[in-house]
Structures are given as C-alpha cells and as structure tokens.
Amino acid sequence: MTPYFPSILPSAEFPEPDQSSLPFSVNSGKNAIRLLLRSYGLAKGSTVALPAYVCDSLKEAVLQEGFTPLYLDLKTDGTYWTDYNHPEINQHKVPAVILVHLYGFIHPDTEQIMEVCRKNKLFLLHDAAQSYGIDEFKLTYTSGLVYSFGPGKSSTAAGGAVVKGLDPEFYKKHVSAPPFYALQNLRSKQFLKSRVATHRSTSRDKVINRFLPRIPEDKGIRTMCSLQIRAATAAMELVHKLRNTRKSNYQMLVQALARHPLLKIAYDDGDGLYFKMVLSVEGGAGKFKTYLQEHHISCFSVMDAWHIGKTAIASLTHVLRQGDSFVELSTEACIPENELIYVAGVLSGYH
C-alpha cells in the first residue's frame, strides 16, 4: 500500500530552476505558529486558548513561546470539532485564541468565534496547517494564518510552512536562512521521497536515512530551503487541479460505508478538500485499527500520538469520551485506483 499521507506530488525531483518564492516561509508548521504568537507582543505566561484534540506540535509551539495553554474540549455533537464557547474566551480573559481548521474543512462555528474575538479584540490565529485550498474569504477576522507542507496536509510536499499576516520587518528580524550544517535541504528531499508512492529507495537513500537521524536538527526558526519552496509551490498548484480526483476517491470509500453499522463519517459539510477521510468507530477504534493493520492499510489516530497536556485535560469529558473513536484514512489523488478499491472492500467487511 502507499505510505500513509502520501505526497500530492508525483515525483521528488524538481529539475527546473528555482524561480518561485513564498513570502514568509518557515521551516515547520510549529515554528510558523511560534512566529505568529511571538508577533502579538503578549507577556510571558499569557493564556492562549487552543484545542485539546490536536497534534502535539501546536501545543509545543504555545509552550515553547512561554505561554499558558487553555485546552478546550470537543463539542457535544459527536464530531472532532472543538468547542470554543468557553467562559474565559467569552469574558475576554484570554488575549489569544488559536482556531484550528481540521481535515480540509473550515470549523463550522468560525463565524461565531470570529465575532467573539472581534468584539473582545482578541488575537485570532487561524491554524489551517492541514488545509491549503480552503476558502480564505470566509476568514474575515484574523491575526494571521498558517499553512503547512508536512505529513497529513492537503499540500503534503517536502515539509515547511508559510505564514500570512506578518509584518515584513518582524519576519526579517526573527527568521533567518538555514545554515549549511542543518542539512535542511537533504532532510526535506528524503522526507519527500518517502511520501512519493512511486519512489523506490536506492542504496544511497538507505545510507542517508541511517545517518540523518543521528545529526541533531536545527532548532532555529528558519526560512524554507530551496527544495521546500519549489515543492510547496508545485503542491499548492496541484491542490486545485486535483480537487475532483480527490472527491472521486473519497466517494469511493463513502459508497463502501453506506449503512455500515459500526463505521460512520465523522463530519462532512460538502465543502471539504477530501484528501483524507475521518471515520468514527462505534465502541472505540482499537479493534478497527488492528483490523486495518492486519490488512496492511495505514491509518492514523491523533490520540495515539498525543502526549502533551493529558494531565491538564483530564476533566475534558468529550475529548476522553470521543477522541479515541476517530481514525484517519488517506484518499489522496495520487493513490492508485486499485488500492482504493481494495481499501473500500476491507472497510465494508469490518464487523
């Protein structure tokens, strides 16, 4: 099977000259969030509201900038969406809110959240790291926006991220080019190769992949390297070109799930990017994930990779009750049709 969250790109090679550029490029989604938070000029220890049901990199960004996270619970509707209707937000007790747009959809309560933040003059950071291609015109109140090109994104390419809404002088002051010893270009290319479905690792790739993890990664906030910029630019173009193919792939799995007693699509407003599908599994996802592994189908669960904040959110009822039921499957446009047909058959046979 193709790797989970394969690149949208058909190749890891970009022989054309680098004539593209992305303003405000950053070497990771986490560092892009850090940069925006830093630009707000908040006092150390200030509270920042963010979802509890989210990958750890977002939480790390808040903590590394010296802020206090206010973890928010899931809504009561059985979906994976965060409930931003919190007293500390409504009563203007937090200076900044991070609104996360998951899985290629815009958060269904975005209008209400923006109005509360606008009224109370709160910084509102739109984390659309997963979701390049969403309708930005709907984001009418913003203190910055982040897109990412790492695994699990609508524009998976060679890693890195871009920020919108930064002051150019602030960016120049806080972001520098990667030093040679960081090997950012090489790491990015090896990552991209691992995500291109048709790539077969060479002996050289295997040697490089053995020694790269032994070299400490650069922890600075840097620009994207040349390869990352070229790959991201190509991926952003393909997001729009492949929209119909993604929807077709998604619908193939939808048909396999029709009237399934245990597997439900967690959310679909009809206006998503459809590069992956999130299922809600009746009774919890443990047995289902084992079933997929036995059939060599890659899947992902936020709860499996969640380490930061578990103690602090022990009282968040709906995350603990619902979070472990969600499983992500790729429906990326580059996945061969015969593989999707196989996955559809496996899903329909789960009991």
C-alpha positions in Angstrom: 0.0 0.0 0.0 1.1 3.6 -0.5 2.5 5.3 2.6 0.0 7.0 4.9 -0.4 10.6 3.9 1.5 10.3 0.6 2.7 13.5 -1.1 0.4 15.1 -3.6 3.5 15.4 -5.8 4.2 12.7 -8.4 8.0 13.0 -8.1 10.7 14.0 -5.7 12.7 15.6 -8.5 12.4 19.3 -9.4 15.0 19.9 -12.1 13.6 23.3 -13.2 15.3 26.5 -11.9 14.0 27.8 -8.7 12.1 30.9 -9.8 9.3 30.6 -7.3 9.1 32.2 -3.9 6.8 32.0 -0.9 6.6 35.1 1.3 7.0 34.4 5.0 8.2 30.8 4.6 9.1 29.0 7.8 10.9 25.6 8.3 8.0 23.9 10.1 4.3 24.4 11.0 5.3 24.5 14.7 7.7 27.4 14.1 5.2 29.2 12.0 2.7 29.1 14.9 5.5 30.3 17.2 6.3 33.2 15.0 2.8 34.4 14.8 2.3 34.1 18.6 5.5 36.0 19.1 4.4 38.8 16.9 1.4 39.6 19.1 3.7 41.0 21.8 2.0 39.1 24.6 3.5 38.9 28.1 5.2 35.6 29.0 2.7 33.4 30.8 -0.3 34.8 28.9 -3.0 32.3 28.3 -3.6 31.0 24.8 -6.8 29.0 24.0 -6.4 26.0 21.7 -8.0 22.6 21.1 -7.0 19.6 23.3 -7.8 17.3 20.4 -4.9 18.4 18.1 -1.4 17.2 17.3 1.3 17.9 19.9 3.3 20.3 17.6 0.7 23.0 18.1 0.9 22.6 21.9 4.7 22.6 21.7 4.6 25.9 19.9 2.5 27.5 22.6 4.7 26.1 25.4 8.0 27.0 23.7 6.9 30.6 23.4 6.3 30.7 27.2 2.5 30.9 27.1 0.0 29.0 29.2 -2.3 26.8 27.2 -6.1 26.7 27.9 -7.1 23.4 26.4 -10.7 23.3 25.0 -13.0 20.3 24.9 -14.7 18.8 21.9 -18.3 19.8 21.1 -21.1 17.6 22.2 -22.3 16.7 18.7 -20.1 13.6 18.3 -17.7 15.2 15.9 -14.0 16.1 16.2 -14.6 19.8 16.3 -13.5 21.9 19.3 -16.0 23.8 21.4 -14.8 27.5 21.5 -17.8 28.6 23.6 -15.7 28.9 26.7 -16.3 31.4 29.6 -12.7 32.6 29.6 -13.0 33.4 25.9 -16.4 35.0 26.1 -15.4 37.1 29.1 -12.2 38.3 27.5 -9.9 36.5 30.0 -7.6 35.2 27.3 -5.6 37.5 24.9 -5.3 35.0 22.1 -7.2 32.1 20.5 -6.0 29.5 18.0 -8.8 28.4 15.7 -7.8 25.1 14.1 -9.4 24.1 10.8 -9.1 20.3 10.6 -9.0 17.8 7.8 -9.6 20.3 5.0 -12.8 21.7 6.4 -13.4 25.2 7.9 -14.5 24.9 11.6 -18.4 25.1 11.5 -18.5 27.8 14.2 -16.0 30.1 12.6 -18.4 33.0 12.2 -19.4 33.0 15.8 -15.8 32.5 17.0 -14.6 35.4 14.8 -17.3 37.7 16.1 -16.4 37.0 19.8 -12.7 37.6 19.1 -13.5 40.8 17.1 -15.8 42.1 19.8 -13.3 41.5 22.6 -10.3 42.5 20.5 -8.6 39.1 20.9 -5.9 37.8 18.7 -7.3 35.1 16.5 -4.7 32.8 14.8 -6.2 30.6 12.1 -4.3 27.3 12.1 -5.1 25.9 8.6 -1.9 23.9 8.5 -3.8 20.8 7.1 -6.0 22.8 4.8 -4.4 24.8 2.0 -7.2 25.3 -0.5 -9.9 26.3 1.9 -11.9 29.5 1.1 -9.9 32.2 2.8 -12.6 34.8 2.1 -14.6 33.2 4.8 -11.9 34.1 7.4 -13.0 37.7 7.7 -11.3 38.3 11.1 -7.8 37.1 11.5 -4.5 37.8 13.3 -2.6 35.5 10.9 -2.9 32.2 9.1 -0.6 29.2 8.8 -0.4 26.5 6.0 2.0 23.5 6.2 3.5 21.1 3.8 4.3 18.2 6.1 2.6 14.8 6.5 -1.2 14.8 6.7 -1.7 18.1 4.9 -3.8 18.9 1.8 -0.5 20.0 0.3 1.9 17.4 1.6 5.3 18.1 -0.1 8.8 18.5 1.4 7.9 20.0 4.8 7.9 23.6 6.0 5.1 26.1 6.2 4.0 29.6 5.2 2.6 32.3 7.3 0.1 35.1 6.2 -0.4 38.3 8.2 3.1 39.0 9.4 4.8 42.4 9.3 7.7 42.1 6.9 10.2 43.8 9.2 9.2 41.4 12.1 9.8 38.5 9.8 13.2 39.7 8.7 14.2 40.2 12.4 13.0 36.8 13.7 13.6 34.4 10.7 17.0 33.5 9.1 18.1 31.3 6.3 19.1 27.7 7.3 22.8 27.2 7.9 24.5 24.6 5.8 25.1 22.2 8.7 21.4 21.9 9.3 21.1 19.8 6.2 17.6 21.1 5.8 17.6 20.5 2.0 18.7 16.9 2.3 16.3 16.1 5.1 13.4 17.6 3.1 14.3 15.6 0.0 14.5 12.4 1.9 11.1 13.1 3.5 9.6 13.8 0.2 11.0 10.6 -1.3 9.4 8.6 1.5 6.0 10.1 0.6 6.1 9.7 -3.2 4.2 6.5 -4.0 6.2 5.5 -7.0 9.7 6.1 -5.4 11.8 3.1 -4.6 14.6 3.8 -2.1 18.1 3.4 -3.6 21.2 2.2 -1.7 22.2 5.8 -1.3 18.8 6.7 0.2 19.1 3.9 2.7 22.6 5.1 3.8 21.4 8.7 4.1 18.4 7.7 6.1 20.6 5.8 8.6 22.9 8.7 9.4 20.4 11.7 9.2 18.6 10.9 12.5 22.0 10.9 14.3 22.6 14.5 13.3 20.8 17.0 15.6 18.2 19.0 13.8 18.4 22.8 13.7 16.0 24.2 16.3 16.1 27.8 15.0 13.2 29.5 13.2 14.4 29.5 9.6 13.1 30.1 6.1 12.2 27.1 3.9 15.1 25.8 1.8 15.1 26.0 -2.0 13.7 22.5 -2.4 10.9 23.0 0.0 9.8 26.2 -1.7 9.8 24.6 -5.1 7.9 21.5 -3.8 5.4 23.6 -1.9 4.7 25.8 -4.9 4.0 22.7 -7.1 1.8 21.2 -4.4 -0.2 24.3 -4.0 -1.0 24.3 -7.7 -2.0 20.7 -7.6 -4.4 21.1 -4.7 -6.7 23.0 -7.1 -6.1 20.8 -10.2 -6.7 17.5 -8.3 -9.8 18.6 -6.4 -12.2 16.5 -8.5 -10.0 13.4 -8.3 -9.8 13.7 -4.5 -13.5 14.0 -4.3 -13.9 10.9 -6.5 -11.5 8.9 -4.4 -13.4 10.0 -1.2 -16.8 9.0 -2.7 -15.5 5.5 -3.5 -15.0 4.9 0.2 -18.3 6.7 1.1 -20.1 4.1 -1.1 -18.4 1.3 0.7 -19.5 2.7 4.1 -23.2 3.1 3.1 -25.3 1.9 6.0 -22.3 0.3 7.8 -23.4 -0.3 11.4 -20.1 0.5 13.0 -18.2 3.0 10.8 -19.5 6.5 10.3 -18.0 9.5 8.6 -17.3 11.9 11.5 -18.1 15.1 9.6 -18.8 16.3 6.0 -20.3 19.7 5.2 -20.0 19.0 1.4 -17.3 21.7 1.0 -14.1 20.0 2.1 -10.8 19.3 0.3 -11.3 15.5 0.6 -7.6 14.4 0.8 -8.5 12.1 3.7 -11.4 10.6 5.5 -12.1 10.6 9.2 -14.2 7.8 10.5 -15.9 7.5 13.8 -15.8 3.9 15.0 -18.6 2.6 17.2 -17.2 1.3 20.5 -13.7 2.8 20.1 -11.1 2.4 17.4 -8.7 -0.1 18.9 -10.2 -3.2 17.2 -10.7 -1.4 14.0 -7.0 -0.2 13.8 -5.8 -3.7 14.4 -8.1 -4.9 11.6 -6.7 -2.3 9.2 -3.1 -3.3 10.2 -3.8 -6.9 9.5 -4.9 -5.9 6.0 -1.9 -3.7 5.5 -3.8 -0.5 5.4 -2.2 2.6 7.0 -4.2 4.7 9.3 -3.7 7.4 12.0 -5.3 8.5 15.2 -4.5 11.8 17.0 -4.9 10.0 20.3 -2.1 7.5 19.5 0.4 10.4 19.0 -0.9 12.6 21.8 1.4 13.1 24.8 1.3 16.8 25.8 -1.5 18.0 28.0 -3.1 14.8 29.0 -2.9 15.6 32.7 -4.2 19.1 32.3 -7.2 18.0 30.3 -8.3 15.0 32.4 -11.5 16.8 33.1 -12.4 17.4 29.5 -15.3 14.9 29.2 -15.8 14.8 25.4 -12.2 14.5 24.4 -11.8 11.5 26.6 -15.1 10.0 25.5 -15.0 10.7 21.8 -11.3 11.2 20.8 -10.3 7.6 20.6 -13.1 6.8 18.2 -11.7 8.8 15.3 -9.4 7.2 12.7 -7.9 8.9 9.6 -7.5 7.3 6.2 -5.9 8.9 3.1 -7.9 9.5 0.0 -5.2 11.4 -1.7 -5.4 11.8 -5.5 -2.1 10.0 -6.1 -3.3 6.7 -4.6 -3.9 4.1 -7.4 -7.5 3.2 -8.1 -6.9 -0.5 -7.4 -5.6 0.3 -3.9 -8.7 2.4 -3.2 -10.9 -0.4 -4.4 -9.0 -2.8 -2.0 -9.5 -0.4 0.9 -13.2 0.0 0.2 -13.6 -3.8 0.3 -11.8 -4.0 3.6 -13.9 -1.3 5.1 -17.2 -2.8 4.0 -16.1 -6.1 5.5 -15.4 -4.8 9.0 -17.7 -6.2 11.7 
